[in-house]
Amino acid sequence: MTDDFVNEHTTELGSGCVGRAEYRRRLPGFLATFAGLAYEPEDVVAEDDRVVVAYRMTASHDGHPIDIRGVMRFRIAGDRVAHRIDYWDGMVFLRQTGG
């Protein structure tokens, strides 16, 4: 990631941040919350400095299995990610976790 990396989530359940240091600070907590986290790319489209990845995310959250489809858009600067936008349905997550 670039030093000024922007991480955006479009769902109300997500929490974005700005800066590589802040993203790295938050990442261990996110990973600890989702046991067995795996992203399976379903489709990848790349053009110039833009990459779009449709994915399926699977994990366990508080003992509840989750399976969520989403899309991430990336803007690349040199050899680093400068901006990531994650689109996923928070209602699917709530239904699967009993929330």
N, C-alpha and C positions, 0 to 999 in steps of 0.2 A: 504494500500500500504506500501511497505517497504520504508525506508528512501531514498534508491538509486533507487527507482522505475523508469523504463524506459517505456515511452509511445511513440510508433512508429506508423506512418501512412504511408501506401504504396502509396497513391495517392499524386500527386503534390499539390492538394488543401489542404491537411492536414498539420498540424504542430505538430511535436512531441516535447517532452521535457524529461529532466532527473531530477529526484528528486521529492519526495512527496510534498515538499513545493512549488516547481514551478508548479506542476500539480494542486494543490489546489488553487494557485494564479490565474491560467488561467480558472479554471472550471466555476466560475460565469459568465464570459464573454461568454463562449461557450453556457451555458444554456440560457442566455438572448437572444442570437442570434436565437435560435430554440424554438419558442413558442410551447407549447404542446408536447414537445419531449417525445417519447416513443420508447422503444426497445422491440420488440416481438421476443423471441427466437424461431427459427424454428427447430433447432437440437442442441444437446449438446453431446459432446464426451469428456470423462475424462479418463486419464490414468496416474497413478503416480502423478507427479507434473505438468502435462500439462492438460489444458482444452481448447477445441475449441468450439466456439458458432457461428452457422450460425444465422443471425438475419435479421429482417426487422425493419428499423428505419422510423418512421413517425413524422412529425412536420410541422410547418409553418416557412418559412424564408422570411422576408420582404413581407409578405402577400401571398407568393407562397406556396401552399401545396407541400410537398416533401414526397416521398416514395422510400426509397433506401434499397436494400438488400446488405448485407456484411457478413464478417466473422471476428471474433476476436479470436486471439490465446493468451492464458494466460500461464505464468509460475508462479507457486505458491511456496512461501518459507514459511514454517510453516503455519500460518493462514492468510498470507497476499499475495497480488499480487505483484510480483517482476518485471514482464515484460508483457506488452500488445502490440500486433501488430494488427492494424486494417486495413483490406482490404476492400475497397469499390471503386466504379467507379465514379470518379469525373465528367465524361462527363454526367452521369445520373443527377447528381446534377445541372450542368450547364443548361442542357435542361429543367429541371423542374423549374428553377428559372429565365429563360430567359437570362442567362449569356453567 
